[in-house]
Amino acid sequence: MHLYPIILVAISCLYCQPTRRQSATPRVIITAPQGYAQRLEKALQEKDIATYSCPMIETKVLPEEAKMNQFLKEMQNYDYIAFSSRKAIESFSIALAKHPEAKLYLQQITLCAIGKDAEFLKKELKISDVLLPDEASPMGIVAILKTRPDISGKRIAVLAPWVKDIPEPDVVPDFTRALEAIQMQVTRIDAYTTCASEENIQNRFAELIRTKTASCLVFTSGAEIEVALQTCKKHHLSTDSLEIACFGPYTAAYARKKGLKVSIVAQDFSAFTGLATAIHQYYQNKK
């Protein structure tokens, strides 16, 4: 008679358990999409930080995107390709596998990627040369291209997300404007979609906020911030009691623009280990 209620309570508790012990400090909510979240969780767990993964956004490769297919047909007309994220690289790699004839043009095009994405790009396309800026950001790509004396008039394709049903953050629009400012001819290609996560995940996020289960919110992109704030507004919740951690200055700037008080910013934003280190050091200093 009493067996079923006990089982239900056990399942409910397991559903919201962190991936580390409950007593671990700090306890953080990761809002990054799956894939990114797994790598960030690993970096945080190595610092003995408890994590709750609540992806605020989903990123999906477009299986038969007309713009991507058209781009591959015209790829030989470009001088540069800039990848805004690892997902953009994944999308390009999948499309290229379906159109192997386009691989012939890669030798005459300079490919640009940031941080650990550059290693991923080399592995995916089996290439050795990638333009990697010192600063792991789209603006870092602009900075390194700006130093090239013949950059004016060069054509660059920016492989970026189609942001669906949520406000688009500043990063990609600012990137394309900065490229245009150095007189490049810029074409934006929708390589994948970014949209809000499913309602059940947003509800779980809201419950973690409501119950004050975590002490810190971790953002890796502006889109995550948008959906997190929309979810809080829908459920009449506030993030004021939480520390806000951001993966680099651009995400932090967007968080502040949206009214959040940012406590932690990764100075090394070339890899998630930099963010994990920043969070760990912040809480160590509070002891």
C-alpha positions in Angstrom: 0.0 0.0 0.0 2.8 2.4 0.9 5.3 1.3 -1.8 4.2 3.6 -4.6 4.4 7.0 -2.8 7.9 6.1 -1.6 9.1 5.3 -5.1 7.6 8.5 -6.5 9.4 10.6 -3.9 12.7 8.8 -4.7 12.3 9.5 -8.4 11.4 13.1 -7.8 14.5 13.6 -5.7 16.8 11.9 -8.2 15.5 14.1 -11.0 16.9 17.3 -9.5 20.0 15.9 -7.9 23.3 17.6 -8.8 26.0 15.5 -10.5 28.1 16.0 -7.3 27.2 15.5 -3.7 24.6 17.8 -2.3 27.0 19.3 0.3 29.4 20.5 -2.4 29.9 24.2 -2.6 29.2 26.1 -4.7 26.2 24.6 -6.5 25.7 26.0 -10.0 23.1 25.9 -12.7 24.5 25.4 -16.2 22.3 26.9 -18.9 24.4 25.9 -21.9 23.0 23.6 -24.6 23.7 19.9 -24.5 27.2 19.2 -25.8 28.6 22.4 -24.4 27.0 21.6 -21.1 28.7 18.3 -20.8 32.1 19.8 -21.4 31.4 22.6 -18.9 30.2 20.1 -16.3 33.4 18.1 -16.6 35.5 21.2 -16.1 33.4 22.3 -13.0 33.4 18.8 -11.5 37.2 18.7 -11.7 37.0 21.8 -9.4 34.7 19.9 -7.0 31.7 22.1 -7.9 28.2 20.6 -7.9 26.3 21.2 -11.2 22.6 21.2 -12.3 22.3 21.1 -16.1 19.2 23.1 -17.3 19.9 23.9 -21.0 18.0 27.1 -21.7 18.5 26.8 -25.5 18.6 24.1 -28.1 20.9 24.2 -31.1 20.0 22.1 -34.1 21.7 21.5 -37.4 19.4 22.2 -40.3 19.4 19.0 -42.3 18.5 20.4 -45.7 19.0 24.1 -45.4 18.7 25.9 -48.7 21.1 28.7 -47.8 23.8 26.3 -46.7 23.4 24.2 -49.9 23.6 27.4 -52.0 26.6 28.6 -50.1 28.5 25.3 -50.9 27.7 25.8 -54.6 29.2 29.3 -54.4 32.0 28.7 -51.9 34.8 29.2 -54.4 33.8 32.9 -54.6 34.8 33.5 -50.9 38.1 34.3 -49.5 37.3 33.5 -45.8 34.8 31.5 -43.8 34.2 32.4 -40.2 32.6 29.9 -37.8 30.7 31.5 -35.0 30.6 28.4 -32.9 31.3 24.6 -32.7 27.7 24.0 -33.9 28.4 26.0 -37.1 31.5 23.8 -37.7 29.4 20.7 -37.2 26.7 21.9 -39.6 29.3 22.8 -42.3 31.0 19.4 -41.9 27.7 17.6 -42.3 26.8 19.6 -45.4 30.2 19.1 -46.9 29.9 15.4 -46.5 26.8 15.5 -48.7 28.5 17.8 -51.3 32.1 16.4 -51.4 32.8 18.3 -54.6 32.9 21.5 -52.5 36.0 20.2 -50.6 38.1 21.2 -53.6 37.6 24.9 -52.7 38.9 24.6 -49.1 42.5 25.0 -50.2 41.9 28.5 -51.5 39.8 29.7 -48.6 41.0 30.8 -45.1 39.0 29.3 -42.3 38.6 31.2 -39.1 37.6 29.8 -35.7 38.0 30.7 -32.1 39.4 28.9 -29.0 38.9 25.2 -28.8 36.7 25.4 -31.9 39.8 25.7 -34.0 41.0 22.2 -32.9 37.5 20.8 -33.5 37.5 22.3 -37.0 40.9 20.8 -37.9 39.7 17.4 -36.7 36.3 17.6 -38.4 37.7 18.7 -41.8 41.0 16.9 -41.5 42.9 20.2 -42.2 46.0 21.7 -40.6 45.6 25.5 -41.3 43.0 27.5 -39.4 43.2 31.3 -38.6 43.1 31.4 -34.8 43.0 34.8 -33.1 44.6 35.6 -29.8 41.3 36.6 -28.3 38.8 33.7 -28.4 35.8 35.8 -29.7 34.4 36.9 -33.0 35.9 40.3 -32.4 39.3 38.5 -32.1 38.8 37.4 -35.6 38.1 40.9 -36.7 41.2 42.1 -34.9 43.5 39.6 -36.7 41.9 40.2 -40.1 42.2 44.0 -39.7 46.0 43.5 -39.7 46.1 42.1 -43.2 46.9 44.8 -45.7 44.8 43.4 -48.5 41.7 42.7 -46.5 39.5 45.5 -48.0 37.1 44.0 -50.5 37.6 40.4 -49.5 34.6 38.2 -49.2 33.8 36.4 -46.0 31.0 34.0 -45.1 29.9 34.1 -41.5 28.3 30.7 -40.5 26.0 31.6 -37.7 22.7 30.5 -36.0 19.2 31.4 -37.1 17.9 32.6 -33.8 14.3 31.5 -33.7 11.5 33.0 -31.5 13.8 34.7 -29.1 15.6 38.1 -29.4 19.0 37.7 -31.0 21.9 38.7 -28.8 24.5 41.2 -30.0 27.5 38.9 -30.8 26.8 38.0 -34.4 25.3 41.3 -35.5 28.2 43.2 -33.9 30.6 40.8 -35.6 29.2 41.3 -39.1 29.1 45.1 -38.6 32.8 45.1 -37.5 33.7 43.1 -40.6 31.9 45.5 -42.8 33.7 48.4 -41.0 37.1 47.0 -42.2 35.6 47.0 -45.8 35.0 43.3 -46.1 32.1 41.9 -48.1 30.1 40.0 -45.6 27.5 37.2 -46.2 25.7 35.7 -43.2 24.8 32.0 -43.7 22.2 30.3 -41.4 24.1 27.2 -40.4 21.8 25.9 -37.6 19.0 27.0 -35.4 19.0 28.3 -31.9 15.7 28.3 -30.0 14.4 28.1 -26.5 14.5 24.7 -24.7 11.4 22.6 -24.1 9.0 23.8 -21.4 9.7 20.9 -19.1 13.4 22.0 -18.9 12.4 25.6 -18.3 10.0 24.5 -15.5 12.8 22.5 -13.9 15.0 25.6 -14.1 12.3 27.7 -12.4 12.0 25.1 -9.7 15.7 25.2 -8.9 15.5 29.0 -8.7 12.3 28.9 -6.5 13.8 26.4 -4.1 17.1 28.2 -3.9 18.8 24.9 -4.7 21.8 26.6 -6.4 24.0 29.5 -5.5 25.2 30.5 -8.9 23.9 30.8 -12.5 26.4 30.1 -15.3 25.8 31.6 -18.7 27.9 30.9 -21.8 25.9 33.0 -24.3 23.4 35.8 -24.6 20.6 33.5 -25.9 20.8 31.5 -22.6 20.3 34.8 -20.8 17.3 35.7 -22.8 15.5 32.4 -22.2 16.5 32.3 -18.5 15.0 35.8 -17.9 11.9 35.0 -19.9 11.4 31.9 -17.7 11.9 33.9 -14.5 9.4 36.5 -15.6 6.9 33.8 -16.5 7.2 32.2 -13.1 7.5 35.5 -11.2 11.0 34.7 -10.0 14.1 36.8 -9.4 17.8 35.9 -9.8 18.9 38.6 -7.2 20.0 36.0 -4.6 22.2 34.2 -7.1 25.8 34.9 -8.2 26.0 35.3 -12.0 29.0 33.8 -13.8 29.7 34.5 -17.5 32.0 32.9 -20.0 34.0 35.9 -21.0 33.4 39.7 -21.3 31.0 39.6 -24.2 28.5 37.4 -22.5 29.0 39.4 -19.3 28.3 42.7 -21.2 25.1 41.3 -22.5 24.0 40.1 -19.0 24.6 43.5 -17.6 22.7 45.0 -20.6 19.7 42.8 -19.5 20.0 44.1 -15.9 21.9 41.3 -14.3 24.6 41.9 -11.7 27.6 39.8 -12.9 29.9 38.6 -10.1 32.2 36.2 -12.1 33.8 36.6 -15.5 36.2 34.2 -17.0 39.3 36.0 -18.1 40.5 33.0 -20.0 37.5 32.3 -22.3 39.3 30.1 -24.8 38.1 27.0 -23.0 35.6 26.0 -20.3 38.4 25.3 -17.9 38.9 29.1 -17.7 35.3 29.6 -16.5 35.6 26.7 -14.0 38.7 28.3 -12.6 37.1 31.7 -12.3 34.1 30.2 -10.4 36.3 28.2 -8.1 38.6 31.1 -7.3 35.6 33.4 -6.6 34.2 31.0 -4.0 37.6 30.3 -2.5 38.1 34.0 -1.9 34.7 34.2 -0.2 35.7 31.6 2.5 
